[in-house]
Amino acid sequence: MPDPRPSDSPLSPEDDRHGTANSVLGTSGVSRVRVDSESSERASRAWWDADADDYHRTHGEFLGVDSSEGEFVWCPEGLHEGDYHLLGDVAGKDVLEVGCGSAPCARWLAGRGARAVGLDLSMSMLTRGVEAMRAGGATVPLVHAGAEHLPFSDASFDIACSAFGAVPFVADSQRVMSEVARVLRPGGLWVFAVNHPIRWIFPDDPGPRGLTASLPYFDRTPYVEVDGDGVPTYVEHHRTIGDRVREIVAAGLEVRDIIEPEWPEWLDREWGQWSPLRGQIFPGTAIFSCRKPVSTS
C-alpha cells in the first residue's frame, strides 16, 4: 500500500518516515512530469527495495506480515478479506496476487486452501516475505516481475487480486488490466484496491490541511519524486473513476462492483494521508471487483 508524502512539502531525510529510501536514492524534490513505463518501473523497483525495511517497521504489524498465516488487509481502512469475502471461496482455486510485497495476502489465501502465487517487482519486499515464511505457516511461490508483463500462460488463474499493489505505480495500467484478463480463466475474478481517485485533488496530509482541494481531478500528470539530476525515484499515477472503468472494459472484463470503504469507528490509526478525520468525510480507497465473462461460443 502506498505511503506518499505531501506533494508540496520539502523532503527531509532526517525527519521523514522514508528517510532511508530518500538517502539511498538521493531524493531531493517533487515534480509533475510524464513518466514512461520503463522509467516508472525502474523508479518503483528502486524505491520499494530501498524502503522495504522502513515500510515493514511502520506497517508490518497492521498488515500481519509476521503472522504465521499472514493476513489479507485490503486497505488502510482495515477491510479484511476474512470478513468481506470479496474473492469468494478460494479453496482449490489458482490465485495470483499482483504486487504482493512481502505476500501476507497470498500467504493468508494459501492458508485457506488456495494455490496462491505472489508477484512483485521489488526483490527486497519478496525477500521479506521469504523470511516470514521461514518462520512457519503457509508458503507460496513468489515471482520477481512487473505487472505490465505477467510471466504466466493464458488462462492460468481463477482469481487475481491486488491490495494497493502495482496498479497505482505503473504508467500503463491499461496494460495491467489486459494482462490480468489474459491470465484469467473464463469466469475468473479480478479484484484490486487503489487510492480513491478523489484523493488526488487534496494534499496528502492526514490533518485539516488535507481537507482543502488543491489539484485538478482531471490532471493525470503523475506525482514524481526526483533526485538531484531530475531522475524519478518515486512515481505514482492518477486515473479517474471513469478511466479505471474504461480500462477494465477495454480489457474484456466486466465491472461487478466498486467498493468505497467507510472509515470504521474502531480505527484510530493514521497511515500516511489516511486518517479518521479525512475518512469520515470522503473515501480514501476504491476497490474494483471485476469478472472475466464465460465464453458463450
C-alpha positions as CSV (number, residue, x, y, z in Angstrom):
1,M,0.0,0.0,0.0
2,P,1.3,3.5,-0.8
3,D,2.5,5.9,1.8
4,P,3.3,9.1,-0.1
5,R,4.3,12.5,1.3
6,P,2.5,15.8,0.9
7,S,3.1,16.8,-2.7
8,D,4.2,20.3,-1.8
9,S,6.2,19.6,1.3
10,P,10.0,19.7,1.4
11,L,11.8,16.4,1.6
12,S,13.9,15.9,4.7
13,P,15.8,12.6,5.1
14,E,16.3,13.4,8.8
15,D,12.7,13.6,9.8
16,D,10.8,11.8,7.0
17,R,9.4,8.3,7.6
18,H,11.0,7.4,4.3
19,G,14.4,8.7,5.3
20,T,16.4,5.6,4.3
21,A,15.0,5.5,0.8
22,N,15.5,9.2,0.4
23,S,19.1,8.9,1.4
24,V,19.8,5.8,-0.7
25,L,18.1,7.2,-3.8
26,G,19.2,10.9,-3.4
27,T,15.6,12.1,-3.5
28,S,15.6,15.9,-3.3
29,G,12.4,17.3,-4.8
30,V,9.0,16.8,-6.3
31,S,7.9,17.2,-9.9
32,R,4.8,16.7,-12.0
33,V,6.0,15.2,-15.3
34,R,5.1,12.5,-17.7
35,V,6.9,9.2,-17.0
36,D,7.0,6.3,-19.3
37,S,6.7,2.6,-18.3
38,E,10.4,1.9,-18.2
39,S,11.3,4.9,-16.0
40,S,8.3,4.3,-13.8
41,E,9.1,0.7,-13.2
42,R,12.8,1.5,-12.6
43,A,11.8,4.1,-10.0
44,S,9.3,1.8,-8.3
45,R,11.7,-1.2,-8.1
46,A,14.5,1.0,-6.6
47,W,12.0,2.8,-4.2
48,W,10.5,-0.3,-2.8
49,D,13.8,-2.1,-2.5
50,A,15.2,0.9,-0.5
51,D,12.0,1.5,1.6
52,A,11.2,-2.1,2.5
53,D,12.7,-2.1,6.0
54,D,11.1,1.2,6.9
55,Y,7.7,0.2,5.4
56,H,7.6,-3.0,7.4
57,R,8.7,-1.3,10.6
58,T,5.8,1.1,10.2
59,H,3.1,-1.1,8.8
60,G,4.1,-4.7,9.2
61,E,2.0,-5.4,12.3
62,F,-1.1,-3.9,10.8
63,L,-0.7,-6.0,7.7
64,G,0.1,-9.2,9.6
65,V,3.4,-9.7,7.8
66,D,4.9,-11.8,10.6
67,S,1.7,-13.7,11.4
68,S,2.2,-17.4,10.8
69,E,-0.6,-17.4,8.2
70,G,-0.3,-13.9,7.0
71,E,-3.3,-11.6,6.8
72,F,-5.4,-10.1,4.0
73,V,-6.0,-6.4,4.7
74,W,-7.4,-4.7,1.6
75,C,-6.7,-1.1,2.6
76,P,-5.7,1.4,5.3
77,E,-9.4,1.3,6.4
78,G,-8.7,-2.2,7.7
79,L,-11.1,-4.1,5.4
80,H,-10.2,-7.8,5.9
81,E,-10.9,-10.4,3.3
82,G,-11.9,-12.8,6.1
83,D,-14.8,-10.5,6.9
84,Y,-15.9,-9.3,3.4
85,H,-15.1,-12.3,1.1
86,L,-14.6,-10.2,-2.0
87,L,-12.8,-13.1,-3.6
88,G,-15.4,-15.7,-2.6
89,D,-14.4,-19.3,-1.7
90,V,-10.7,-19.6,-2.6
91,A,-10.2,-23.3,-1.6
92,G,-8.8,-25.2,-4.6
93,K,-8.5,-22.1,-6.7
94,D,-5.4,-20.8,-8.5
95,V,-4.9,-17.2,-7.3
96,L,-2.4,-14.6,-8.4
97,E,-1.6,-11.6,-6.1
98,V,-0.3,-8.8,-8.3
99,G,2.1,-6.5,-6.4
100,C,2.2,-8.8,-3.4
101,G,5.0,-7.0,-1.5
102,S,6.0,-9.4,1.3
103,A,3.0,-11.5,0.4
104,P,0.9,-11.6,3.6
105,C,-2.3,-11.7,1.5
106,A,-1.1,-14.6,-0.7
107,R,0.0,-16.5,2.4
108,W,-3.4,-15.9,4.0
109,L,-5.1,-17.2,0.9
110,A,-2.9,-20.3,0.9
111,G,-3.9,-21.0,4.5
112,R,-7.5,-21.2,3.2
113,G,-6.8,-23.7,0.6
114,A,-5.9,-21.5,-2.4
115,R,-3.0,-22.4,-4.7
116,A,-1.7,-18.8,-4.4
117,V,1.2,-17.1,-6.2
118,G,2.7,-13.7,-5.3
119,L,4.3,-11.4,-7.9
120,D,6.2,-8.2,-7.2
121,L,9.0,-6.2,-8.8
122,S,10.8,-5.5,-5.5
123,M,13.3,-8.2,-4.5
124,S,13.6,-6.6,-1.1
125,M,9.9,-6.9,-0.5
126,L,9.9,-10.5,-1.7
127,T,12.9,-11.4,0.5
128,R,11.0,-10.0,3.5
129,G,8.2,-12.4,2.5
130,V,10.6,-15.4,2.3
131,E,11.8,-14.5,5.8
132,A,8.3,-14.5,7.1
133,M,7.6,-17.9,5.5
134,R,10.7,-19.4,7.1
135,A,9.2,-18.7,10.5
136,G,6.4,-21.2,9.7
137,G,2.9,-21.3,8.4
138,A,1.7,-21.3,4.8
139,T,4.2,-20.9,2.0
140,V,3.6,-19.6,-1.5
141,P,5.7,-19.3,-4.7
142,L,7.0,-15.7,-5.2
143,V,7.8,-14.3,-8.7
144,H,10.0,-11.3,-9.3
145,A,8.4,-9.4,-12.1
146,G,6.4,-6.3,-13.0
147,A,2.7,-6.2,-13.6
148,E,2.7,-4.8,-17.1
149,H,4.2,-8.1,-18.4
150,L,2.9,-11.0,-16.4
151,P,5.1,-14.1,-16.9
152,F,2.3,-16.6,-17.0
153,S,0.4,-18.6,-19.6
154,D,-3.0,-17.6,-20.8
155,A,-5.9,-18.8,-18.6
156,S,-3.6,-19.8,-15.7
157,F,-5.7,-18.4,-12.7
158,D,-9.2,-18.5,-11.4
159,I,-8.7,-15.3,-9.3
160,A,-6.3,-12.3,-9.4
161,C,-6.1,-9.7,-6.7
162,S,-4.1,-6.7,-5.6
163,A,-4.3,-4.7,-2.4
164,F,-2.7,-1.4,-3.5
165,G,0.0,-3.4,-5.3
166,A,1.3,-2.3,-8.7
167,V,-1.8,-0.6,-10.2
168,P,-1.2,2.9,-8.9
169,F,2.5,2.7,-9.7
170,V,2.5,1.7,-13.4
171,A,2.5,4.1,-16.3
172,D,0.3,1.8,-18.5
173,S,-2.4,0.5,-16.2
174,Q,-4.5,-0.5,-19.2
175,R,-1.7,-3.0,-20.0
176,V,-2.1,-4.4,-16.5
177,M,-5.8,-4.9,-17.0
178,S,-5.2,-6.6,-20.3
179,E,-2.5,-8.9,-18.8
180,V,-4.7,-9.9,-15.9
181,A,-7.6,-10.6,-18.3
182,R,-5.2,-12.8,-20.4
183,V,-4.1,-14.9,-17.5
184,L,-7.6,-15.4,-16.0
185,R,-9.8,-18.3,-16.9
186,P,-13.3,-17.6,-18.2
187,G,-15.5,-16.6,-15.2
188,G,-12.4,-15.6,-13.2
189,L,-12.4,-12.7,-10.8
190,W,-10.1,-9.6,-10.7
191,V,-10.4,-7.5,-7.5
192,F,-8.0,-4.7,-6.9
193,A,-7.7,-1.8,-4.4
194,V,-6.2,1.6,-5.2
195,N,-6.2,5.1,-3.8
196,H,-9.7,6.5,-4.3
197,P,-9.3,8.9,-7.3
198,I,-11.0,11.8,-5.4
199,R,-8.0,11.9,-3.1
200,W,-5.9,13.2,-5.9
201,I,-7.3,16.7,-5.5
202,F,-6.3,17.0,-1.9
203,P,-2.8,17.3,-0.3
204,D,-1.5,14.0,1.1
205,D,-2.0,15.3,4.7
206,P,-4.0,13.4,7.4
207,G,-4.8,16.7,9.2
208,P,-7.1,19.7,8.5
209,R,-4.8,20.9,5.7
210,G,-5.7,17.7,3.8
211,L,-9.3,18.7,3.6
212,T,-8.8,21.6,1.1
213,A,-8.9,20.7,-2.6
214,S,-5.8,22.0,-4.4
215,L,-5.3,19.9,-7.6
216,P,-7.5,19.3,-10.7
217,Y,-9.2,15.9,-10.6
218,F,-8.7,15.6,-14.4
219,D,-5.0,16.2,-14.4
220,R,-3.4,12.8,-15.0
221,T,0.2,14.1,-14.7
222,P,1.9,11.7,-12.3
223,Y,3.2,12.6,-8.8
224,V,7.0,12.2,-9.2
225,E,9.9,12.5,-6.7
226,V,13.3,13.1,-8.3
227,D,16.9,13.1,-7.4
228,G,19.3,16.0,-8.0
229,D,19.6,15.1,-11.6
230,G,15.8,15.0,-12.1
231,V,15.7,11.2,-12.4
232,P,12.5,9.8,-10.9
233,T,12.9,8.0,-7.6
234,Y,9.2,7.5,-6.8
235,V,6.2,7.6,-9.1
236,E,2.5,7.4,-8.5
237,H,0.0,7.6,-11.3
238,H,-3.6,9.0,-11.2
239,R,-6.6,7.7,-13.1
240,T,-10.2,8.9,-12.6
241,I,-13.0,6.5,-11.8
242,G,-14.1,6.7,-15.4
243,D,-10.6,5.9,-16.6
244,R,-10.5,2.8,-14.4
245,V,-13.9,1.5,-15.7
246,R,-12.8,2.1,-19.3
247,E,-9.5,0.2,-18.8
248,I,-11.4,-2.7,-17.3
249,V,-14.0,-2.8,-20.1
250,A,-11.4,-2.4,-22.8
251,A,-9.6,-5.5,-21.4
252,G,-12.7,-7.5,-21.9
253,L,-13.7,-7.6,-18.3
254,E,-17.0,-6.8,-16.5
255,V,-17.3,-4.4,-13.6
256,R,-19.2,-6.2,-10.8
257,D,-18.9,-3.6,-8.1
258,I,-16.9,-0.6,-6.9
259,I,-16.5,-0.6,-3.1
260,E,-15.7,2.6,-1.3
261,P,-14.9,1.6,2.3
262,E,-16.1,3.9,5.1
263,W,-13.8,4.7,7.9
264,P,-14.6,2.3,10.8
265,E,-15.3,3.6,14.2
266,W,-12.8,1.3,15.9
267,L,-9.8,2.5,13.8
268,D,-7.9,5.5,15.2
269,R,-4.7,4.7,13.3
270,E,-3.2,7.1,10.7
271,W,-1.5,5.7,7.6
272,G,0.3,8.4,5.6
273,Q,-2.6,10.6,4.3
274,W,-5.3,8.2,5.7
275,S,-6.8,9.3,9.0
276,P,-10.1,9.2,10.9
277,L,-10.5,12.9,10.2
278,R,-10.4,12.5,6.4
279,G,-12.0,9.1,6.4
280,Q,-15.2,10.4,8.0
281,I,-15.6,13.0,5.2
282,F,-14.6,11.3,1.9
283,P,-13.2,7.9,0.8
284,G,-9.6,7.0,0.7
285,T,-9.8,3.7,-1.1
286,A,-11.7,2.3,-4.2
287,I,-11.9,-1.5,-4.6
288,F,-12.9,-2.6,-8.1
289,S,-14.4,-6.0,-8.4
290,C,-14.3,-7.4,-12.0
291,R,-15.1,-10.6,-13.8
292,K,-13.9,-12.2,-17.0
293,P,-17.0,-13.3,-18.9
294,V,-17.6,-17.0,-19.5
295,S,-17.3,-17.7,-23.3
296,T,-20.7,-18.4,-25.0
297,S,-19.2,-19.5,-28.3
